[in-house]
């Protein structure tokens, strides 16, 4: 009997230790390793509506393949790094953030304003997540859009590669297949016609603004010039589908 009681105590202690070691940062790292979309519930003790927000996230997760719920108590000093990184100190809570499968923070909503449909709209496509990640790293992005059957595809791709070489580590290329159904919404946000007959190249400057749009084979000098040009005004169009800020949050 004593052995049975001791075994129960040891199991309970191990479970408590495991719980104590759990952290939102590690949970987010695990979500990336598992290729999961992470819904981050930001809260603090006594925040009204937390349970409803948790239920809302679970309802949304039922519509997203391979997703995870990560809870972040911003009052916990152990989470200070994430609070600073995501700029959460003055945010209304509960707040729901969405991290893409590559770990990039794609956006979020106050729980009071969120619905499953609104949260799903924040989840980025794979290529959009890649673009956001590059912008957050401060790079210009050449989005090369085409389909395999296009004869000018190789030339457009080569021009992007040459432009990246001139920009050294300040530029990157993201290729999108016009026939990829996962990217249909992102292409619509970029105002790209999926019935296009020749490649389309979009140049996104480091501020997240679309600084140039080119059809067919593209001149390398024009791509480089567009990548280093800031568009006047406040983001008439962006590669992130947003309208509130020109600059992506830096990591």
Secondary structure, DSSP 8 states (H G I E B T S, - for coil): -HHHHHHHHHHHHHHHHHHHH--HHHHHHHHHHTT-EEEEEEE-TT-TTHHHHHHHHHHHHTTSSSEEEEEEETTSGGGHHHHHHTT-TT--SSEEEEE-TTS-EEEEEEGGG--HHHHHHHS--HHHHHHHHHHHTT-EEEEEEE-TT-TTHHHHHHHHHHHHHHHGGGEEEEEEETT-GGGHHHHHHTT--TT-SS-EEEEE-TTSBEEEEEESS--HHHHHHHHT---SSS-SSBTTS-SS-SS----
